[in-house]
Amino acid sequence: MTQRRDLMANIATGILVLCAIVVTTLVVLQYLSAHKTNVRISGHINNFKSLLAHRPVNLGSDSATLKIMEFSDYQCPYCRQLEPNLQALVKRYPNKVAVVRYDFPIAQAHAHAYKAAIASRCAGLQNVYEPFEAELFKADLGKVNWRELAHEAKVPDIPKFWSCVSKNESAPLVDADIKLANKLGINGTPTLVIRGDIISGLKSVEVLESLVSDN
């Protein structure tokens, strides 16, 4: 009788453990699903790797195994909100994730975005992308002093930078990015391309993590 009672107790315990596992699994799946509900893939770029070839990294390491393409506008409020999330993602996965930025200033909506993109490329020509862009995303672009901004970002040759900005020398680089975005059917910012998938809109760090996971 005692053995039977012990057997029934063990079975009951096993059922409770199994139920706990099932509930935990459902909660985890629900959590992951909730973080992906606002992710819509609007298209796919088959030759995305060729677009990344020989393109400098804006955030992270050149040796990162996963490079995210970002079509961005420095005056876009959602791009500005996305930037710290991308920075956090790169910081969490320094050997895996990097961001390659493509300029897509929406001039009809943001009067200073095109000039900001030109200035960014001028700083990039001196290999000062990341710190200069960090300053750009914080600046009031309608009142910005480009020389002071370059000084804050530690651009090494400020007279050369200013000459580049004032003469719009990097405009062909910006125009090429705009042309590429139009060709790919991208019509808003921010837009990310992750493993070829086109994903639009502001994303949280948690959603970004789910997008770059290996699952």
C-alpha positions in Angstrom: 0.0 0.0 0.0 2.8 2.3 0.9 4.6 1.6 -2.4 1.4 2.4 -4.3 1.1 5.6 -2.4 4.7 6.6 -3.2 4.2 5.7 -6.9 1.1 7.9 -7.1 3.0 10.7 -5.4 5.9 10.4 -7.9 3.5 10.4 -10.8 1.7 13.5 -9.5 5.1 15.2 -9.0 6.1 14.3 -12.5 2.9 15.7 -13.9 3.4 19.0 -12.0 7.0 19.3 -13.3 5.8 18.6 -16.9 3.1 21.2 -16.5 5.6 23.7 -15.2 7.9 23.1 -18.2 5.0 23.5 -20.7 3.9 26.8 -19.0 7.5 28.1 -19.0 7.9 27.3 -22.7 4.7 29.0 -23.6 5.7 32.1 -21.7 9.0 32.3 -23.4 7.5 31.8 -26.8 4.9 34.4 -26.1 7.7 36.8 -25.0 9.7 36.2 -28.2 6.6 36.6 -30.3 5.7 39.8 -28.7 9.0 41.3 -29.5 8.7 40.3 -33.2 5.1 41.5 -33.8 6.2 44.8 -35.1 8.7 43.4 -37.6 7.6 43.3 -41.2 9.9 42.2 -44.0 9.0 44.3 -47.0 11.4 42.7 -49.4 14.7 40.9 -49.9 18.0 41.9 -51.6 19.7 38.9 -53.1 23.0 40.7 -53.8 23.3 42.5 -50.4 26.8 41.0 -49.9 28.1 42.7 -53.0 26.6 46.0 -51.8 28.6 45.7 -48.6 31.9 44.9 -50.3 34.6 47.6 -49.8 32.1 49.7 -47.9 33.4 51.2 -44.6 31.8 50.3 -41.3 30.1 53.1 -39.4 29.4 51.3 -36.1 31.5 48.4 -34.9 34.4 46.4 -36.3 35.2 45.7 -39.9 35.8 42.1 -38.9 32.2 41.6 -37.6 30.6 38.5 -39.1 27.1 40.2 -39.6 26.9 43.6 -41.2 23.6 45.4 -41.1 22.9 47.9 -43.8 21.1 51.0 -42.6 19.5 53.6 -44.9 19.3 56.7 -42.7 18.6 60.4 -42.5 20.4 62.4 -39.9 17.4 64.7 -39.3 14.9 61.8 -39.1 13.6 61.6 -35.5 13.1 57.8 -35.7 16.7 57.4 -37.0 17.9 59.4 -34.1 15.9 57.2 -31.7 17.3 54.1 -33.4 20.9 55.1 -33.2 21.4 54.3 -29.4 19.7 51.0 -30.0 22.1 50.1 -32.7 25.0 51.3 -30.6 23.8 49.0 -27.7 23.5 46.1 -30.1 27.0 46.5 -31.5 28.3 46.8 -27.9 26.6 43.6 -26.9 27.9 41.7 -29.9 31.2 43.4 -30.8 32.6 40.5 -32.8 29.4 39.7 -34.5 27.5 42.8 -35.4 28.5 46.0 -37.3 26.4 48.7 -39.0 27.1 50.1 -42.5 25.3 53.3 -43.1 23.8 54.4 -46.4 22.7 58.0 -46.8 19.1 58.5 -47.7 18.2 62.1 -46.7 14.5 62.9 -47.2 15.0 66.4 -48.5 11.3 67.1 -48.9 10.7 66.6 -45.1 14.1 67.4 -43.6 15.7 70.6 -45.0 19.2 70.0 -43.4 19.5 66.2 -43.9 21.3 66.4 -47.3 24.0 68.8 -46.0 24.4 66.6 -42.9 25.0 63.6 -45.1 27.6 65.5 -47.1 29.4 66.5 -43.9 29.3 62.9 -42.6 31.0 61.7 -45.8 33.6 64.5 -45.5 34.4 63.3 -42.0 34.4 59.7 -43.3 37.0 60.6 -45.9 39.3 61.1 -42.9 38.1 57.9 -41.3 36.1 59.6 -38.5 32.7 58.2 -39.2 31.5 56.9 -35.8 32.4 59.9 -33.5 31.2 62.5 -36.1 27.9 60.7 -36.7 27.4 60.5 -32.9 27.7 64.3 -32.8 25.4 64.7 -35.8 22.6 62.7 -34.3 22.7 65.0 -31.2 23.0 68.3 -33.1 20.4 70.9 -34.1 21.1 70.7 -37.7 19.4 74.0 -38.4 22.0 75.8 -36.3 25.0 73.6 -36.6 28.5 74.9 -36.9 30.3 72.3 -39.0 33.8 73.3 -37.8 32.9 73.1 -34.2 31.2 69.8 -34.8 34.3 68.5 -36.5 36.4 69.7 -33.6 34.1 67.8 -31.1 34.4 64.7 -33.2 38.2 65.1 -33.4 38.4 65.2 -37.2 42.2 65.5 -37.7 42.2 68.0 -40.6 39.4 70.5 -40.0 40.4 73.0 -42.8 40.3 70.0 -45.3 37.0 68.9 -43.8 35.5 72.4 -44.1 36.6 72.7 -47.7 34.9 69.4 -48.5 31.7 70.5 -46.8 31.5 74.0 -48.2 32.2 72.8 -51.8 29.9 69.7 -51.5 32.7 67.5 -52.6 31.2 64.4 -51.2 27.8 65.0 -52.8 28.3 62.4 -55.5 28.7 59.7 -52.7 25.4 60.8 -51.1 23.7 60.9 -54.5 24.9 57.4 -55.2 23.3 56.1 -52.0 20.0 57.9 -52.8 20.0 56.3 -56.2 20.6 52.9 -54.7 17.8 53.3 -52.2 15.4 54.3 -54.9 16.5 51.3 -57.1 15.9 48.9 -54.2 12.4 50.3 -53.6 13.3 51.8 -50.2 11.1 54.9 -49.5 11.6 55.7 -45.8 14.0 55.9 -42.9 15.2 54.2 -41.0 15.4 51.1 -43.1 17.6 48.1 -42.1 18.8 45.3 -44.3 19.7 42.2 -42.3 20.9 39.2 -44.2 19.2 40.6 -47.3 15.8 41.2 -45.6 14.4 44.7 -45.8 13.0 45.9 -42.4 11.6 49.4 -42.0 11.0 51.5 -38.9 12.3 52.1 -35.4 13.2 48.9 -33.5 14.0 48.2 -29.8 17.2 46.6 -28.8 15.3 43.4 -28.0 13.8 43.3 -31.4 17.2 43.9 -33.0 18.7 41.1 -31.0 16.0 38.7 -32.2 16.7 39.8 -35.8 20.4 39.1 -35.6 20.1 35.8 -33.7 21.2 32.7 -35.5 17.8 31.0 -35.0 
